[in-house]
Amino acid sequence: MAQRSARQTALAGLRLWRKEKRFADSVISGLLSKSEITASDRAFALELFYGVLRNLTLLDFWISRIRLSRVEKDVQDLVRLGLYQLFLLKTPEHAAVHETVALAPHKQRPVVNGMLRAATRIRSELLAQATKQPLFVQTSHPQFLVERWQQHFGADHTEELCKWNNRPAPIYARINRIRIDPRPFGQLYPDSRPLPNNPDFVKLSTLPAAALESGHCYIQDPSTMLACQLLDPKPEEKILDACAAPGGKTSYLAQLMQNRGILMACDRDPKRLQILENNLLQLGATVVRPIQHDWMRDRIPKEIVSIAPFDRVLVDAPCTNTGVIRRRIDVRWRLRPKDFIRMPNEQFVITRAVLPLIKPGGTLIYSTCSLEREENEEVVQRLLAEVPGLSRETERDSLPFRDRFDGAFAAKLVRNT
């Protein structure tokens, strides 16, 4: 079988994503893991794949202007790929059109070629028309999501947030102090740039393969530190991380505990739990005890009950992920209005389930990577209203348009009785 090119890989990824409803990261990483393309072609394939997904609504708007009749799905994939190169990547016309048309079966080539040639002839008109479209079209976000953000954050912040989501995410990493201190890390990896006022995190221009292999760092946005620092775990304490996979916050908690004490790490998905265990092994977080458990359905395992009560508990709850759309690019296309009713109920049930495991005077951190009040402040308010003996100490959040990092929320609650 001939080796796929970057464009073929991107096209295969877009079709798999459309047909199989799998997460985008899983789709493209699976294809690339089986590929032997060069590093530059790999980067180009990623750019094409994620670039099309970031701009689906805008690309389809342009398609609707160059062909009034129905377009077959397979043809649509090809034309999206071509238009992204022509209008957004600004790839030279001969390369974008010729190479994209070459990907099509012979019977589809005339249609794909005709549509892309038509687009190049009226390029200025199509670009001008796009600027007059509503924000949800220009930035390719679900209309209902843009409208709810406009109500919550205002028009200017919503526009900034949508544009933020469409930019490639920087690479941040947390230095793993279990294995190495910041000074030798900087000497060993001179490409890393420390973040101001945040000595545990660095910014990188490329993925630090050697540092990751040695467990010297973990790829992680600085917004994730909110929940861990609010929890403020101490050495020799008993800590529960209730929704732990894939282990970024768990390993940070282990670091803050100086790898001493007991840190129970739960997740309901056995595959995600295996990823967590692999990550913890790489990072040397030996204080962690992973265990599979579903707080929504299962009885609390005896392994957890025998260690309770815990000094501190982190519930980094499953959420809609609206604060991390920049990194989880296809999240926007999976969300539905009903998710903002379903998720808060799940979050409440999970958090209420862990409360009896906290010692009197102990700390609960409730956190999400959502921007939505229903999943954040309103869940906390419901807990305070329905759970006796619980008080709120503080709340913190990270907003992309204000803090320039991913979105996150964390609330510190204390169990008084």
C-alpha positions in Angstrom: 0.0 0.0 0.0 1.4 3.4 -1.0 2.3 5.8 1.7 -0.3 8.5 2.3 0.7 12.2 1.7 -0.1 14.9 4.2 -3.3 15.9 2.3 -4.4 12.3 2.0 -3.9 11.8 5.7 -5.9 15.0 6.5 -8.7 13.9 4.2 -8.8 10.4 5.7 -9.0 11.9 9.1 -11.8 14.3 8.2 -13.9 11.4 6.8 -13.3 9.2 9.7 -14.3 12.0 12.1 -17.5 12.6 10.1 -18.5 9.0 9.8 -17.4 7.4 13.1 -18.1 10.2 15.5 -14.8 9.7 17.2 -12.9 12.5 18.9 -10.6 14.4 16.5 -7.5 13.8 18.5 -8.0 10.1 18.5 -8.7 10.0 14.8 -5.7 11.9 13.6 -3.2 10.4 16.2 -4.4 6.9 15.1 -3.7 7.7 11.5 -0.3 9.3 12.2 0.8 6.5 14.4 0.5 4.1 11.4 2.2 6.5 9.0 5.8 7.1 8.1 5.5 10.6 6.7 8.2 13.1 7.4 8.0 15.5 10.3 7.1 18.4 8.0 4.3 16.4 6.3 3.0 15.4 9.7 2.8 19.0 10.8 1.0 19.9 7.5 -1.5 17.1 7.9 -2.3 18.3 11.4 -2.7 21.9 10.2 -5.1 20.8 7.4 -7.1 18.4 9.6 -7.5 20.8 12.6 -7.8 23.9 10.4 -10.8 22.5 8.5 -12.5 21.4 11.8 -12.0 24.9 13.2 -13.6 26.5 10.2 -16.4 24.2 9.2 -19.2 26.7 9.2 -17.2 29.3 7.3 -16.0 26.8 4.7 -19.6 25.5 4.2 -20.8 29.1 3.8 -18.4 29.6 0.9 -19.4 26.2 -0.6 -23.0 27.4 -0.5 -22.1 30.5 -2.5 -20.2 28.6 -5.3 -22.7 25.7 -5.7 -26.4 26.1 -5.1 -27.3 22.4 -5.6 -26.6 19.7 -3.1 -23.0 18.6 -2.6 -22.2 15.0 -1.8 -20.5 14.5 1.6 -17.3 13.1 0.1 -17.1 16.0 -2.4 -17.8 18.5 0.5 -14.8 17.1 2.4 -12.5 17.7 -0.6 -13.8 21.2 -1.3 -13.5 22.1 2.4 -9.9 21.0 2.3 -9.2 23.0 -0.9 -10.9 26.2 0.3 -9.0 26.0 3.6 -5.7 26.0 1.7 -6.8 28.7 -0.7 -8.5 31.2 1.6 -7.1 30.6 5.1 -3.6 29.1 4.6 -3.1 31.1 1.4 -1.5 28.2 -0.4 -0.6 29.0 -4.0 -3.6 28.3 -6.2 -1.9 25.8 -8.5 -0.8 23.7 -5.5 -4.0 23.9 -3.5 -6.3 23.2 -6.5 -4.2 20.6 -8.3 -3.2 18.6 -5.2 -6.8 18.6 -3.8 -8.4 17.6 -7.1 -5.8 14.7 -7.4 -7.2 13.3 -4.1 -10.7 12.8 -5.7 -11.9 9.7 -7.5 -11.9 10.3 -11.3 -15.7 10.8 -11.5 -15.6 13.5 -8.8 -12.7 15.4 -10.1 -14.6 17.6 -12.5 -17.0 18.8 -9.7 -14.2 19.4 -7.2 -12.0 21.2 -9.8 -14.9 23.3 -11.0 -15.9 24.4 -7.5 -12.3 25.3 -6.5 -11.7 27.2 -9.8 -14.9 29.1 -9.3 -13.9 30.0 -5.8 -10.6 31.4 -7.0 -12.3 33.5 -9.6 -14.6 35.2 -7.1 -12.2 35.1 -4.1 -12.5 38.8 -3.2 -16.3 38.6 -3.3 -16.4 35.5 -1.1 -14.0 37.0 1.4 -16.1 40.2 1.5 -19.3 38.3 2.0 -17.8 36.4 4.9 -17.1 39.6 6.8 -20.8 40.5 6.7 -21.9 37.2 8.2 -22.9 36.7 11.9 -20.1 35.9 14.4 -21.1 32.2 14.5 -20.4 31.9 10.8 -17.2 34.0 10.7 -15.7 32.0 13.6 -17.4 28.6 13.0 -19.1 28.1 16.4 -22.6 26.8 17.1 -25.1 29.6 17.0 -26.6 28.7 20.3 -23.2 28.7 22.0 -22.3 32.1 20.6 -25.6 33.5 21.8 -25.3 32.2 25.3 -21.8 33.6 25.6 -23.0 37.0 24.3 -25.6 37.0 27.1 -23.0 36.0 29.7 -19.8 37.8 28.7 -21.1 40.5 26.3 -20.5 40.9 22.6 -16.8 42.0 22.6 -15.6 39.3 25.0 -17.5 36.7 23.0 -15.9 37.8 19.8 -12.5 37.6 21.4 -13.3 34.2 22.9 -14.3 32.8 19.5 -11.2 34.1 17.8 -9.1 32.7 20.7 -10.6 29.3 20.1 -9.6 29.4 16.5 -5.9 30.0 17.1 -3.5 27.1 17.5 -2.8 26.5 21.2 0.6 27.2 22.6 2.5 24.4 24.2 2.8 24.7 27.9 4.4 22.1 30.2 4.6 21.7 34.0 8.0 20.9 35.3 7.8 17.7 37.3 9.7 18.5 40.5 9.5 14.9 41.5 12.2 14.2 38.9 13.9 17.6 38.3 14.0 21.2 39.6 13.3 24.2 37.4 16.9 25.4 37.2 18.4 22.2 35.8 15.3 21.8 33.6 16.0 25.1 32.0 19.7 24.2 31.4 18.8 20.8 30.0 16.0 22.1 27.8 17.0 25.7 26.7 14.0 25.9 24.3 11.8 26.2 27.4 10.8 29.7 28.6 9.6 30.1 32.3 6.2 31.8 32.8 6.3 34.9 34.9 5.0 34.4 38.5 4.6 30.7 37.8 7.9 28.8 38.3 6.3 25.3 37.8 5.3 26.0 34.1 7.2 26.7 30.9 6.3 27.6 27.4 7.8 25.6 24.5 7.9 26.0 20.7 7.8 22.3 20.0 6.8 19.1 21.9 9.8 18.3 24.2 10.1 14.6 23.3 13.2 14.0 25.5 11.7 15.8 28.5 8.5 13.8 28.2 10.3 10.5 27.9 12.3 11.1 31.0 9.3 12.3 33.0 10.8 15.7 33.5 7.6 17.5 32.5 3.9 17.0 31.6 2.1 18.9 28.9 -0.5 21.0 30.8 -2.1 24.4 30.5 -1.3 26.7 33.5 -5.1 27.1 34.2 -5.0 23.6 35.6 -3.1 24.8 38.6 -6.1 26.7 40.0 -7.8 23.6 41.5 -4.5 22.0 42.7 -3.3 25.1 44.4 -6.7 25.7 46.0 -6.6 22.2 47.3 -3.2 22.9 48.8 -2.3 19.2 49.7 0.4 18.6 52.3 2.9 15.7 52.7 1.5 12.7 54.7 -2.1 13.7 54.1 -4.9 11.5 52.7 -6.1 13.0 49.5 -8.8 11.8 47.1 -8.8 12.8 43.4 -12.3 11.7 42.4 -12.1 12.1 38.6 -8.4 11.8 37.9 -7.7 10.5 34.4 -5.5 11.3 32.5 -3.5 12.3 35.5 -2.2 15.8 35.0 -3.7 17.2 38.1 -3.1 14.0 40.0 0.6 14.1 39.3 0.7 17.8 40.3 -1.0 16.9 43.6 1.7 14.2 44.2 4.4 16.8 43.6 2.8 19.2 46.0 2.6 16.4 48.6 6.4 15.8 48.0 5.3 12.2 47.0 4.5 11.4 50.6 1.1 10.3 52.0 -1.9 8.6 50.3 -3.4 9.9 47.1 -6.3 7.8 45.8 -7.0 8.5 42.1 -10.4 7.3 40.7 -11.8 7.2 37.2 -14.8 5.3 35.8 -13.2 4.4 32.4 -10.7 1.6 32.5 -8.9 2.8 29.3 -8.5 6.3 30.8 -7.4 4.8 34.1 -4.7 2.8 32.2 -3.5 6.1 30.6 -3.4 7.6 34.1 -1.3 4.7 35.5 1.1 5.0 32.5 1.5 8.7 33.1 2.1 8.4 36.8 4.7 5.7 36.2 6.5 8.0 33.8 6.4 10.9 36.2 7.4 8.9 39.3 4.3 9.7 41.3 4.6 6.7 43.5 2.2 8.1 46.2 -0.8 7.5 44.0 -3.2 4.5 44.3 -5.3 4.3 41.1 -8.8 2.7 41.3 -11.7 2.3 38.9 -14.9 3.7 40.2 -18.1 5.3 38.8 -19.5 7.8 41.4 -22.8 7.9 39.4 -23.6 4.2 39.7 -21.3 2.0 41.8 -21.1 1.5 45.6 -17.9 3.1 47.0 -15.2 0.4 46.9 -13.8 -0.9 50.2 -10.3 0.3 49.2 -11.6 3.9 49.4 -13.8 3.4 52.5 -10.9 1.8 54.4 -8.8 4.9 53.9 -11.5 7.5 54.5 -12.0 10.1 55.9 -9.8 12.1 53.6 -8.2 15.4 54.5 -8.9 16.9 51.1 -10.9 15.9 48.0 -10.7 17.1 44.5 -13.7 16.7 42.2 -12.4 17.8 38.7 -15.8 17.0 37.3 -16.7 15.9 33.8 -18.0 18.9 31.9 -18.8 20.4 28.5 -15.2 21.6 28.1 -16.1 25.0 26.8 -13.0 26.5 28.4 -10.7 24.3 26.3 -12.2 24.4 22.9 -8.9 25.9 21.6 -7.3 22.5 22.4 -10.2 20.2 21.9 -11.2 21.5 18.6 -14.2 19.4 17.8 -15.9 19.9 21.2 -17.9 22.8 19.7 -19.5 20.4 17.1 -20.5 17.9 19.8 -22.3 20.2 22.1 -26.0 20.5 22.3 -28.2 22.8 24.4 -29.4 19.9 26.4 -25.8 19.3 27.6 -26.0 22.4 29.8 -28.9 20.7 31.6 -27.5 17.2 31.8 -24.0 18.0 32.9 -24.8 20.1 36.0 -26.9 17.2 37.3 -24.1 14.7 36.8 -21.6 17.1 38.4 -23.9 17.5 41.5 -24.4 13.8 41.9 -20.7 13.1 41.7 -19.8 15.8 44.1 -22.5 14.9 46.6 -21.3 11.3 46.5 -17.8 12.1 47.8 -18.9 14.4 50.6 -19.3 11.7 53.3 -15.7 10.7 52.7 -14.3 14.1 53.8 -13.3 14.5 57.4 -14.9 17.3 59.5 -13.0 20.5 58.8 -11.7 18.9 55.5 -11.5 20.6 52.1 -13.4 19.9 48.9 -12.4 21.5 45.6 -15.0 21.4 42.9 -13.5 22.3 39.5 -14.3 22.2 35.8 -12.8 23.4 32.5 -16.1 24.9 31.6 -17.0 28.6 31.2 -20.7 28.0 32.0 -22.4 29.3 35.1 -24.7 26.2 35.2 -21.7 24.0 35.6 -19.7 26.2 37.9 -21.3 28.7 40.3 -24.8 27.2 40.1 -23.5 23.7 41.0 -21.8 25.2 44.0 -24.9 27.1 45.0 -27.0 23.9 44.8 -24.5 22.0 47.0 -24.6 24.8 49.6 -28.4 24.8 49.5 -28.9 21.0 49.7 -26.0 19.7 51.7 -26.0 20.6 55.4 -22.7 21.6 57.1 -21.0 22.8 53.9 -19.5 26.3 53.5 -17.8 28.1 50.7 -14.4 29.6 51.3 -13.5 31.0 47.9 -13.9 30.7 44.1 -11.4 31.3 41.3 -11.6 31.2 37.6 -9.6 31.6 34.4 -11.1 33.3 31.4 -9.2 33.1 28.1 -10.1 36.7 27.0 -8.9 38.0 30.4 -6.1 35.6 31.5 -4.7 34.4 28.2 -4.9 30.8 29.3 -7.5 28.0 29.0 -10.9 28.5 30.8 -11.2 26.9 34.2 -13.2 27.2 37.4 -12.5 26.1 41.0 -14.4 26.5 44.3 -13.0 25.7 47.7 -15.7 24.3 50.1 -15.2 23.1 53.7 -17.1 20.4 55.4 -17.9 21.8 58.8 -19.6 18.7 60.4 
